[in-house]
Amino acid sequence: MALRNESLIEEIGEDLDHLVALRRDLHANPEIGLEEVRTSEIVARELAGLGFQVHRGLAKTGVVGTLKLGSSSRTLGLRADIDALPILETTNLPYASKIAGKMHACGHDGHTTMLLGAARQIARRRNFDGTLHLIFQPAEENFGGARIMIEDGLFEKFPCDAVFGAHNEPGMPLGQFGFREGPLMAAAVQIDITIHGKGGHGAMPEQTVDPIVVGASLVMALQTVVSRNISAHTPAVVTVGCLRAGLASNVIPDTAFLELSVRHFDNDTGALLHRRIEELARFQALSFGATAEVVISNGYPVTVNEPKSTRFAREAAVALLGEPNVCEIEKPYLGSEDFSFMLEKVPGSYLMMGNGDSAALHNPSYNFNDAAIAPGAAYWTTLAERFLKVG
């Protein structure tokens, strides 16, 4: 892959040893959502050393670095997520996680490093007119850190005309960038179902209302929600990820618990899925003489890329990398992303950056590709300078 802006890539090359060491340090010391104290300290220190005004405390461990140049009222936000996952790493790398059961298995260490790399170039080049906010967001994986930052006043304190984010993509060629207008990633909600039966001795099931039997029947019934209620042309997923009940083979418990992951790309489909799941749970339970309690979480909304912003982001990639290294994402992902909360408030776009031939995301053998740092940092620098163009 050859970058078209050779001078920019040469500048990034001067910092690459530092950035790789930084990324590997973050990888070795992962912190999960809302616990990213060490990570945020490192980010704040890096930004302050570059002359950014640093604000801390949004969503507990969030960091925003602001740099203003010139007289333009234009404002731009660039976001990177900083949290790790509760996964036991199996890479055996020299810089593998030092903390058992915690791992950067989604590449947020790389996302953080790319944006810090861009911060170094942007501060050094000083080639923009306006205000740049670099948003380092905690708790993307499990707690909706983007939503919490917004509730804590992110866009009131740091107004943005547009906001952009990115994620590495295993299997996408290194140095390739992918874009899609409209829905890119699915809405995702968790639905918890508690089945209330009547416990008793396993030798006398006729004296009980067995919630495990109800739960097993409900698991199978839920397989029909998408196949028989949703058009085959409409992507949707209902997954039962957990069925938990009982402690002994000869005891029928009082309750059983199901945890579901539900994903879709539009609100009407989501409303239909939720209604049918609730109906099936209630009536399946009733048919056995049990009852069902259904709790639907708020979840993450659909990640919807604003078309004008997406075209602008794509043009920045073409200017940097050339057309051959830019691709269109044909189908949206059924994974979810809490950057969707930011896109509900501010126009913008979320894009994918190639991670080459790596293990899948959320896999214990995953590792962010350090060769992606330079293209990513160069891209954010290019996008910022084009959005906050001088003159």
C-alpha positions as CSV (number, residue, x, y, z in Angstrom):
1,M,0.0,0.0,0.0
2,A,1.4,3.4,-1.0
3,L,0.0,6.5,0.6
4,R,-0.4,9.5,-1.7
5,N,0.7,12.0,1.0
6,E,4.3,10.9,1.4
7,S,5.3,13.9,3.6
8,L,2.5,13.1,6.1
9,I,3.5,9.4,6.3
10,E,7.1,10.4,6.8
11,E,6.1,12.7,9.7
12,I,4.2,9.8,11.3
13,G,7.2,7.6,10.8
14,E,9.1,9.8,13.1
15,D,6.7,8.9,15.9
16,L,6.0,5.3,15.0
17,D,8.4,3.7,17.6
18,H,6.7,5.8,20.3
19,L,3.2,4.9,19.1
20,V,3.9,1.2,18.8
21,A,5.4,1.2,22.3
22,L,2.3,3.1,23.6
23,R,-0.1,0.7,21.9
24,R,1.6,-2.3,23.3
25,D,1.7,-0.8,26.8
26,L,-2.0,-0.2,26.6
27,H,-2.5,-3.8,25.4
28,A,-0.5,-5.2,28.3
29,N,-2.5,-3.2,30.8
30,P,-6.2,-3.5,29.7
31,E,-9.0,-1.8,31.7
32,I,-12.7,-2.6,31.2
33,G,-15.5,-0.1,31.0
34,L,-15.6,2.8,33.4
35,E,-12.4,1.5,35.1
36,E,-10.0,3.0,32.5
37,V,-8.1,5.1,35.1
38,R,-4.5,4.3,33.9
39,T,-5.5,4.5,30.3
40,S,-7.1,7.9,30.7
41,E,-4.0,9.1,32.6
42,I,-1.8,8.2,29.7
43,V,-4.2,9.8,27.1
44,A,-4.4,13.0,29.2
45,R,-0.6,13.2,29.6
46,E,0.0,12.7,25.9
47,L,-2.6,15.4,24.9
48,A,-1.4,17.9,27.5
49,G,2.2,17.5,26.2
50,L,1.0,18.4,22.7
51,G,-0.7,21.6,23.8
52,F,-4.2,20.4,23.9
53,Q,-6.6,21.6,26.6
54,V,-7.5,18.5,28.5
55,H,-10.9,17.9,30.1
56,R,-11.5,14.8,32.2
57,G,-14.4,13.2,34.1
58,L,-17.1,12.7,31.5
59,A,-18.4,9.2,32.0
60,K,-15.9,8.9,34.9
61,T,-12.8,8.1,32.8
62,G,-13.5,9.9,29.5
63,V,-11.0,12.4,28.2
64,V,-11.5,15.2,25.7
65,G,-8.6,17.1,24.2
66,T,-9.3,20.4,22.5
67,L,-7.1,22.4,20.2
68,K,-8.2,25.7,18.7
69,L,-6.4,27.6,15.9
70,G,-7.4,30.6,13.8
71,S,-10.7,32.4,13.8
72,S,-13.2,29.9,12.2
73,S,-16.2,28.9,14.2
74,R,-16.1,25.4,12.6
75,T,-15.8,22.5,15.1
76,L,-15.0,18.9,14.6
77,G,-15.0,15.8,16.9
78,L,-13.0,12.7,16.4
79,R,-13.7,9.8,18.7
80,A,-11.7,6.7,19.9
81,D,-12.9,4.1,22.4
82,I,-10.5,3.1,25.1
83,D,-11.9,0.1,27.0
84,A,-11.0,-3.6,27.0
85,L,-13.1,-6.8,27.3
86,P,-13.4,-9.4,30.1
87,I,-11.6,-12.1,28.1
88,L,-8.6,-14.3,28.9
89,E,-5.9,-13.6,26.3
90,T,-4.2,-16.6,24.6
91,T,-1.8,-14.8,22.2
92,N,1.3,-15.5,24.3
93,L,2.8,-12.2,22.8
94,P,5.6,-10.5,24.7
95,Y,3.1,-7.6,25.5
96,A,0.1,-9.8,26.2
97,S,-2.3,-8.8,28.9
98,K,-0.8,-8.8,32.4
99,I,-4.2,-8.9,33.9
100,A,-5.9,-12.3,33.9
101,G,-9.4,-12.2,32.4
102,K,-9.0,-8.7,30.8
103,M,-7.9,-8.2,27.2
104,H,-7.9,-5.7,24.4
105,A,-9.7,-8.1,22.1
106,C,-11.4,-5.5,20.0
107,G,-8.5,-3.2,19.1
108,H,-9.4,-0.2,21.2
109,D,-5.8,0.0,22.2
110,G,-5.1,0.6,18.5
111,H,-8.0,3.1,18.1
112,T,-6.6,5.1,21.0
113,T,-3.1,5.0,19.6
114,M,-4.1,6.1,16.1
115,L,-6.0,9.1,17.4
116,L,-3.1,10.0,19.7
117,G,-0.8,9.6,16.6
118,A,-3.0,12.0,14.7
119,A,-2.9,14.5,17.7
120,R,0.9,14.6,17.4
121,Q,0.7,15.4,13.7
122,I,-2.1,17.9,14.0
123,A,-0.4,19.8,16.8
124,R,2.9,19.8,14.9
125,R,1.5,20.8,11.5
126,R,-0.9,23.4,12.9
127,N,-2.6,23.3,9.5
128,F,-6.2,24.0,10.3
129,D,-8.6,26.8,11.2
130,G,-11.3,26.1,13.8
131,T,-11.7,23.9,16.9
132,L,-10.8,20.2,17.1
133,H,-12.1,18.0,19.9
134,L,-10.5,14.6,20.3
135,I,-12.9,12.4,22.3
136,F,-11.5,9.4,24.1
137,Q,-14.5,7.4,25.2
138,P,-14.7,4.7,27.9
139,A,-17.1,1.8,28.2
140,E,-18.1,1.2,24.6
141,E,-18.3,-2.6,25.1
142,N,-20.9,-3.0,27.8
143,F,-22.1,0.2,29.4
144,G,-22.8,2.7,26.6
145,G,-20.0,5.1,27.5
146,A,-21.0,7.3,24.5
147,R,-24.5,7.8,26.0
148,I,-23.0,8.5,29.4
149,M,-20.6,11.1,28.0
150,I,-23.6,12.8,26.2
151,E,-25.7,12.8,29.4
152,D,-22.7,14.4,31.2
153,G,-22.8,17.2,28.7
154,L,-20.3,16.2,26.0
155,F,-21.8,18.2,23.1
156,E,-22.9,21.1,25.3
157,K,-19.3,21.5,26.6
158,F,-17.7,20.6,23.3
159,P,-20.0,21.5,20.4
160,C,-19.3,19.7,17.2
161,D,-20.5,20.4,13.6
162,A,-19.7,16.8,12.8
163,V,-18.2,13.8,14.6
164,F,-16.4,10.8,13.2
165,G,-15.3,7.4,14.5
166,A,-13.7,4.2,13.2
167,H,-13.2,0.6,13.9
168,N,-10.5,-1.8,12.7
169,E,-11.8,-4.7,10.6
170,P,-10.1,-8.1,10.6
171,G,-10.0,-9.6,7.1
172,M,-10.1,-6.2,5.4
173,P,-6.7,-5.5,3.7
174,L,-4.3,-3.4,5.7
175,G,-4.5,0.2,4.5
176,Q,-8.0,-0.2,3.1
177,F,-10.8,1.9,4.4
178,G,-14.5,1.1,4.1
179,F,-17.6,3.4,4.0
180,R,-21.3,3.0,4.0
181,E,-24.1,5.7,3.9
182,G,-27.1,5.0,6.1
183,P,-27.3,2.1,8.6
184,L,-24.0,0.5,9.2
185,M,-24.4,-1.4,12.5
186,A,-27.5,-2.8,14.1
187,A,-29.5,-1.7,17.1
188,A,-28.9,-4.2,20.0
189,V,-30.9,-4.7,23.1
190,Q,-30.8,-7.3,25.8
191,I,-34.1,-8.9,26.9
192,D,-34.3,-10.7,30.2
193,I,-37.1,-13.2,30.8
194,T,-37.8,-14.7,34.2
195,I,-40.1,-17.7,34.3
196,H,-41.9,-18.3,37.5
197,G,-43.0,-21.8,38.2
198,K,-43.4,-24.0,41.2
199,G,-40.5,-26.0,42.5
200,G,-40.4,-29.4,44.1
201,H,-38.9,-32.8,44.1
202,G,-37.5,-34.2,40.8
203,A,-39.2,-37.5,41.5
204,M,-42.7,-35.9,41.7
205,P,-42.8,-33.5,38.7
206,E,-46.6,-33.7,38.7
207,Q,-46.7,-31.6,41.8
208,T,-44.6,-28.8,40.3
209,V,-44.7,-26.3,37.4
210,D,-41.3,-26.9,35.9
211,P,-39.7,-23.6,34.7
212,I,-36.9,-25.5,32.9
213,V,-39.4,-27.2,30.6
214,V,-41.1,-23.8,30.0
215,G,-37.7,-22.3,29.3
216,A,-36.8,-25.1,26.9
217,S,-40.1,-24.7,25.0
218,L,-39.7,-20.9,24.9
219,V,-36.2,-21.2,23.4
220,M,-37.5,-23.2,20.5
221,A,-40.6,-21.0,20.1
222,L,-38.3,-17.9,19.9
223,Q,-36.6,-19.4,16.8
224,T,-39.8,-18.6,14.9
225,V,-39.9,-14.9,15.7
226,V,-37.6,-13.9,12.8
227,S,-38.4,-16.7,10.5
228,R,-42.2,-16.3,10.7
229,N,-42.7,-12.6,11.7
230,I,-40.0,-10.7,9.8
231,S,-39.6,-10.4,6.1
232,A,-36.8,-12.4,4.6
233,H,-35.6,-9.1,3.1
234,T,-35.2,-7.5,6.5
235,P,-32.1,-8.4,8.6
236,A,-32.9,-9.3,12.2
237,V,-31.5,-11.6,14.9
238,V,-32.9,-13.1,18.1
239,T,-30.3,-15.1,20.1
240,V,-30.9,-16.8,23.4
241,G,-27.4,-16.6,24.9
242,C,-28.2,-17.8,28.4
243,L,-30.7,-20.2,30.0
244,R,-30.0,-20.6,33.7
245,A,-32.0,-22.7,36.2
246,G,-31.6,-25.2,39.0
247,L,-28.7,-26.4,41.1
248,A,-29.3,-30.2,41.4
249,S,-30.5,-33.0,39.2
250,N,-33.3,-34.1,41.6
251,V,-34.7,-30.6,42.4
252,I,-37.1,-28.7,40.2
253,P,-36.5,-25.0,40.8
254,D,-39.0,-22.2,41.2
255,T,-37.6,-20.0,38.5
256,A,-35.6,-20.1,35.2
257,F,-33.9,-17.2,33.5
258,L,-33.3,-16.5,29.9
259,E,-31.1,-13.7,28.4
260,L,-31.6,-12.7,24.8
261,S,-29.7,-10.5,22.3
262,V,-32.0,-8.9,19.8
263,R,-30.7,-7.0,16.7
264,H,-32.3,-5.0,13.9
265,F,-31.9,-2.0,11.6
266,D,-35.1,0.0,12.0
267,N,-37.5,0.9,14.8
268,D,-40.6,-0.8,13.3
269,T,-38.8,-4.1,13.1
270,G,-37.5,-3.6,16.7
271,A,-41.0,-2.9,18.0
272,L,-42.3,-6.0,16.3
273,L,-39.5,-8.2,17.7
274,H,-40.1,-6.9,21.2
275,R,-43.8,-7.4,21.0
276,R,-43.6,-11.0,19.7
277,I,-41.0,-12.0,22.2
278,E,-43.1,-10.7,25.0
279,E,-46.2,-12.4,23.7
280,L,-44.4,-15.7,23.2
281,A,-42.9,-15.6,26.7
282,R,-46.2,-14.8,28.4
283,F,-48.3,-17.3,26.5
284,Q,-45.8,-20.2,26.5
285,A,-45.5,-19.8,30.2
286,L,-49.3,-19.7,30.6
287,S,-49.7,-22.9,28.6
288,F,-47.6,-24.7,31.3
289,G,-49.3,-23.0,34.2
290,A,-46.3,-20.6,34.8
291,T,-45.9,-16.9,34.4
292,A,-43.2,-14.9,32.6
293,E,-41.7,-11.5,33.5
294,V,-40.0,-9.7,30.5
295,V,-37.5,-6.8,30.9
296,I,-36.3,-5.0,27.8
297,S,-33.1,-2.9,28.2
298,N,-32.5,0.4,26.4
299,G,-29.6,-1.1,24.4
300,Y,-27.7,0.6,21.6
301,P,-29.6,2.2,18.7
302,V,-28.8,1.7,15.0
303,T,-25.6,3.3,13.9
304,V,-26.7,5.5,11.0
305,N,-24.1,7.3,8.9
306,E,-25.3,10.7,7.6
307,P,-24.8,10.7,3.8
308,K,-23.0,14.0,3.4
309,S,-20.6,13.3,6.2
310,T,-19.9,9.8,4.8
311,R,-19.1,11.2,1.4
312,F,-16.8,13.7,2.9
313,A,-15.0,11.0,5.0
314,R,-14.7,8.9,1.9
315,E,-13.2,11.8,-0.1
316,A,-10.6,12.3,2.6
317,A,-9.6,8.6,2.4
318,V,-9.3,8.9,-1.4
319,A,-7.1,12.0,-1.1
320,L,-4.8,10.2,1.3
321,L,-4.8,6.6,0.0
322,G,-6.1,6.7,-3.5
323,E,-9.3,5.2,-4.9
324,P,-8.0,1.5,-4.9
325,N,-7.6,1.6,-1.1
326,V,-11.2,2.8,-0.6
327,C,-14.2,0.4,-0.7
328,E,-17.9,0.5,-0.2
329,I,-19.4,-1.7,2.6
330,E,-22.2,-3.5,0.8
331,K,-24.1,-5.0,3.8
332,P,-24.5,-3.5,7.3
333,Y,-23.1,-5.4,10.2
334,L,-25.3,-7.1,12.8
335,G,-22.8,-6.1,15.5
336,S,-23.6,-2.9,17.4
337,E,-21.7,0.2,18.3
338,D,-22.4,2.9,20.9
339,F,-21.1,5.6,18.6
340,S,-24.7,5.4,17.4
341,F,-25.6,7.7,20.4
342,M,-23.3,10.4,19.1
343,L,-24.7,10.1,15.6
344,E,-28.2,10.6,17.0
345,K,-27.0,14.0,18.3
346,V,-24.5,15.2,15.7
347,P,-24.1,14.6,11.9
348,G,-21.2,12.3,11.2
349,S,-20.0,8.9,10.0
350,Y,-18.4,5.7,11.3
351,L,-16.0,3.9,9.1
352,M,-13.9,0.7,9.0
353,M,-10.1,0.4,8.7
354,G,-8.4,-2.7,7.5
355,N,-6.6,-4.8,10.1
356,G,-5.2,-7.3,7.7
357,D,-5.2,-11.1,8.3
358,S,-5.9,-11.1,12.0
359,A,-8.0,-13.2,14.4
360,A,-11.6,-12.1,14.7
361,L,-12.7,-9.4,17.1
362,H,-13.6,-10.5,20.7
363,N,-11.4,-13.6,20.1
364,P,-8.8,-14.5,22.8
365,S,-6.1,-14.7,20.1
366,Y,-6.9,-11.3,18.5
367,N,-4.2,-8.7,18.2
368,F,-4.4,-5.2,16.7
369,N,-2.0,-4.8,13.7
370,D,0.6,-2.2,14.5
371,A,1.1,-1.6,10.8
372,A,-2.4,0.0,10.8
373,I,-1.3,2.8,13.2
374,A,0.3,5.0,10.5
375,P,-2.5,4.8,8.0
376,G,-5.1,5.4,10.8
377,A,-3.2,8.4,12.2
378,A,-2.6,9.8,8.7
379,Y,-6.3,9.5,7.9
380,W,-7.5,11.3,11.0
381,T,-4.9,14.1,10.3
382,T,-6.1,14.4,6.7
383,L,-9.8,14.4,7.7
384,A,-9.3,17.1,10.4
385,E,-7.3,19.3,8.1
386,R,-9.8,19.0,5.3
387,F,-12.8,19.6,7.5
388,L,-11.2,22.6,9.3
389,K,-9.6,23.9,6.1
390,V,-7.5,27.0,6.2
391,G,-8.8,29.8,4.0
